[in-house]
Structures are given as C-alpha cells and as structure tokens.
Amino acid sequence: MLESRLTEAVVSLGRKIHHTLGPGFDRDAYLNALAIEFTESRFRHERNRTLDVLYRRRIVGAYRADFVIQDRVLVLVRNSSALTPADDVHLINRVAATGTESGVLLNFGTPELEVRVHRIGEKARETENAPPALQDRTQTPARVP
C-alpha cells in the first residue's frame, strides 16, 4: 500500500473510533481500539515499538512509538483538550529522527478528532492541517517555540 493511502487509512480508522467512543476516555482505551482496528484491517503493526533516534546517521537515543504501521508510518496518540504547536514539533522531529516515512498524530480529547499528518516525500516535507508556521519546514528538525 502506498504511504499516502496508508496514512489516510490510519486517519480514517481514528475517525471511526472517535465517532464510536467520542472524547473523554483514558488514552489506553483509544490505543486498544486502534490495535483492534489495525488487526482487523490486516495492517502489520507494532505497539510501543522502540525506535532509534538518529543524529547524523548515528544512534543517539531511543523513542517508544505508540504504533508503527508496516515499518513506514509512525502513529502518536494524544488525549488532550487541544493540540499545541509543541505537539506538531514533536511529530515532525520524531518522524525525522526515527527515519519513518510519515507520522500521524491523533488527538481523541476533543469533540472533533484532531489530526496532524507529516510526510517525507518527493517534495519537501509536508505537514497537513498544521499551523502555517510548520508547513514550510525543511529537513532540519523543528524547535519548540
């Protein structure tokens, strides 16, 4: 499956879960629901996977991802009243530092599911639905404002 279709499928499953459960549950409820949906959709996935953090192609640390889908898409789950610019920066930096192709940030804590998608593609890095200040980032990891 193409990476863009894979990220779209992840977002769609997130919307399905949010529509069914709504906001207000513990983060683990949404993580468990995502695991069920990924399994039933036959997406190869790992929960709580430890990924190396790379700096100049050297391992400098580790990061535990909520999910990694088909070794290509990093999925981060939040359950807060709103996403912040810091959440966007974390998504961008984690995708860059772990070498995955894209990242999806799902926030189940709001009346409407908040979604951020960050891709590394043929064009420059792209962050959809993010504040304008984050849409033109280059390969350099972002800093928290």
Sequence and secondary structure as in RCSB ss.txt:
>XXXX:A:sequence
MLESRLTEAVVSLGRKIHHTLGPGFDRDAYLNALAIEFTESRFRHERNRTLDVLYRRRIVGAYRADFVIQDRVLV
LVRNSSALTPADDVHLINRVAATGTESGVLLNFGTPELEVRVHRIGEKARETENAPPALQDRTQTPARVP
>XXXX:A:secstr
  HHHHHHHHHHHHHHHHHHH S S HHHHHHHHHHHHHHTT  EEEEEEEEEEETTEEEEEEEEEEEETTTEEE
EEE SSS  HHHHHHHHHHHHHHT SEEEEEE SSSS EEEEEE  SSS EEETS GGGTT  SS     
